[in-house]
Amino acid sequence: MLDPMLLLPDFALIMTGFALCRTRIFDRPVWEVVERLVYWMLFPALLFASIVRSPIQVGDAAALAAGGLLICASGIGLATLLRWWPGVDARMHASGAQIAFRFNSYIALALAERLAGAQGVAWIAVLIALCVPLCNAGAVWSLARHGGQNAFREMARNPLIIGTVAGLLVKLSGVPLPTWTVESVGRIGQAALPMGLLAVGAGLKLGGLTEAPVLATTLLTIRHALLPALALPLGIWLHLPPAQHGILVAFAALPTASSAYVLAVRMGGHGAFVAGLITVSTLLGMASVPLWVAASGWVH
């Protein structure tokens, strides 16, 4: 049985960042530097090191990989459709759409280990390696399109996409990197999650959600209800064994990525709105992830 408190440390870091930003020592200018550091260095290093170290064996989990890609593509499609809803603010949508389909990779790895041990970690590594580029491209495209930027140019120079693609190229090429290189990049990446969550808390303004409550509710519904609900029959249709089916449902139910805030801020989006969505998504995940994983067991 999954512990609902699994996500409590992430939420505690968000609240710590919120408190620190309200002090005179760690005021807003400090966190602007932190956001740039996380965006340009820490998160790309984390993605690169995670992929290079992961035992990627897509052939052993081809159906699971297809399911993960379909889940993410469905989230991107549903979030994109919201652009044409009457009364939806374009900047709010461009900033928050990524909440519906991006996922927290660290929590994914922790969940996979609890669900299926080392084999589960290997399976989730395949999903992360394939789905992170797709989700990051969807997020960057939405923000770049709204900002009048060239979406393809922005994706080509986005540090999160660069870090992911570089890791995939190194991994698939089979060329071994010196151990000290991988270890150094890995240690840099270890700071990404705590610093990213602190930055989310520093930018947190729950009032940002009240500016577009219907949009916020719909995006969170896609993330925490529609996508995991889709994963249940999808796993059956793909003939996934019970363990892989549980991994797919857990993957679909994950809280959104903490780096969504940093991306939104760095690309001129509505940071307060995204920070509020990340906080609520983390809280919802504490309750919804164990329930959806239990549901995957009931269908077998």
N, C-alpha and C positions, 0 to 999 in steps of 0.2 A: 504494500500500500504506500502510495506516495505521500510524503509529508507536506501539508499545505504551507508550512513555514519555510519551504525551500526558497521562496522568493523574498522572504523577509529581509535578508541582508541587502538585496538590491534596493528595496524600498527605504531601508535605514540609511543607505548612502545618499539617496536622493534627498531625504530630509536633512541630513548633515550638510549637504551643499546649500540647501535652502537657508539653514541657520547661519552658516559661515558667511554667506553673501550679505547678511544683514548686520555684520559687524563692521567696525571701522577699519580693521586690519585687512580683511579679505573682501573689499568692496568690488563693484562691478568691473572696473578696468582689469583687475587681476584675473577674473574669470574669462574675459575676452581673450587674454593670452592663453589660458588653459584650453579654450575651445579651439584655437588655431593649432596648438600643439597636438591635441587629440586628433583633429581632423587630418592634418598633414603628415603626422609621424606615427602616433601611437596605434590608431586603428588600422592603418595600412600594414604596420609591422605585425600586429596581431593576426590579421587575415593571412598574410604571407606565411608566417611561422606555423599557424594552425594547419594550413593545407599541406605544406612541405612535410610536416611531421605525421600527418594522418595516413593510415593504411588504406588508401583509395583503391577499391576493387569494384569498379562499377559493374563488371560482369556478374559478380555474385549477388548483386542487388539491383538488377536492371529494372525489374517491375517496381520496386520501391522507389528508385530514382525517377522513373516516369511519373509515379504518383506524386512525388514531391514537386516536380516541375509543373504538373497540372494544377496542384493546389496553389502554387505561387502565381501562375498565369491567371487562374480564376480570380485571385485576390486583386491582381493588377487590373483585370478587366472590370470587375465590379466597382473598384475605386474610381476608375476612369469614367464610368457611366455617370457617376455622381456629378460630373462637371455640368451636365445638362439639366440637372434638377432646377426648377424655378427657385430663385432667391439664393442660390449658393454663391458665396463670395469667392471669386477666382483665386485670390491670394491665399485664403484659408484652405481652399481645396488643394491647391498646388503644394502647400506646406504639409497638410495633414494626410493626403492620400496614401503616402508611404506607410502610415500606421497600419493600414488594412492588410498589407502583405509582407512587410519586413518582419524579421524575427530575431530574438536574442540568442546568439550562437552559444554563449557561455551556458545559459540555462538549458539549451538544447543538449549540450554535452553532458551536463549533470543529470538531466532526466534520462538520457539514453543509458548511462552507466547504472542507474538505479533500476531501469526496466529490464535490461538484457546484458549487463556486464560489459566486458571488453568487446564482444560481438556487436552490442548495441552502439557502442562508441564508434566502431568502424562503419556501421550503417549510417549513423547520423553524420559522420564525416563526409560520406558520399553526398548526402543531401546538402550539407553546407557548401561543399565545393561546387556543386552544380547550381544551387539556387541563389547563393549570394550574388554572383554576377548578374543574374536575371533581375533580382529585387533591387540591387543598387542601380542598375540601368533604368528600371522603371521609375525609381525615385528621382534620379538626376534628370531624366527626360521631363518629368512633370514640372519640376522647379525651373529648369532651363526654358521650357516652352512658355511658361507664364512670364518669366523675366525677359522675354524677347531675345534670349541667347540661342546660339546654335547648339541644338541638343546633342548632335553627334560630336561636336568639338568638346563640349562640356563632359560628355561621357568618356571621351578619349583621354582627357587630362584629369579626370576625377581620381584622387588618390586612393579611394576605397576600391574602385574598379581596377586600378593599376596594381595595387597590392594583391588582389585576388587573382588576376590574370597572370601576374608574374609567378605566384605560387603554383598555379596550375601548370604553367609551362615548365617550371623546374621539376615538378613532380612527374609529369608525363614524359619528360625527356629522359628521365632515368639518370641524369648526370648528378652525382653526389656532391653536395656542398661541404666545405670544411665544417667540422663539428662546431668550432668556435664561432663561425659565422651564423649558423642556425641558432645557437644558444644566445648569442648577443642580440639578434633580432627578436628572439622569443622573450627575452627579459624586458626588452623595450615594450613589446606588445602586452606583457602582463600588467602594465600600468594603464592600459586602455580602458578596461571596464570600470575600475574604481574612479579614475579621473573623469571618464565620460558620464558616469552617474552623478558624480559631484557637480559637474557642469550642468546637468539636467536640473538638479535641485536649485542651483544658483539662478537659473533662468526661469524658475517656476513661478508662475502667476496663475493660480487656479481661476482667476477672473477671466483669463484668456479663453477658457472653455465656454463661458457664458456669451461670448461674442458670436458663437455659431453652435448652439447646443444640439440642434437637429443633425447637423453634419457630424459633430463629434460622436453622437450616439450611434449614427449609422456606421461610421468607420469602425467603432469599437464592436459593433454587432457583427460586422464582416469578419473582423479579426478573431473574436472569441466565440462566435456562434455559427456563422455560415460556413466558414472554412473547415472547422472540425466536423460539423455535420456532414459536409461533403466527403470528408476523408473516410467516414464509416462505410458507406456503400462503395466508394471507390476502391478501398482495400479489398472488399469482397469481389468486386468486378475484376480486379487485377490478380485474384487468386493468391493473395499474400498469406504466408503462414501467420499464425497468431502473433508471434513475437514481432515480426515486421509490421503487421497491421497496427499493433500498439505503438510502435515507433512512429508510423505515419500519422496516426491520430494525435499523438503527443506533439509532433512537429507542427501540425496544423493548428494546434491550440496554444502555441507559445505566445508569451507577451511580445510586444513589438521591440524592435532594436533600440537601445539607448542612443546609438549614434544618429538616429533620425533627427534628434534635436540639433546636434552639431552641424549636420548637413543642411538643415533648414536655415539655420542662422548664417552659415558661411555663404549660402546662395541667395540671401536676401529674402527668405521666407518669414513667416510669423512664428518666431521662436517660442513665445509664451503659450500659444495655442498647442504647439507640438509638445512642449514640456508637460503641460497638463494632461495631454493624451497619453504620454508615456507613463506618467505616474498612475493614472487610472488603469491603464492596461496592465501594469505590474500588479496592482491590487486585485484586479479581476482574475489574473492568471493564478494567484494563490488559491482561489476557489475553483476556477473552471478547469484547470489542467488535470487535477486528480479525478474530477468527475468525468471528463471526456475519456481519460485512459480507462477508467472503470467501465464506461459504456463500450469501449472496444472489446473488453473481455466478455461482456454480456452477449455480443453478437456471435461469439464462437461457441 
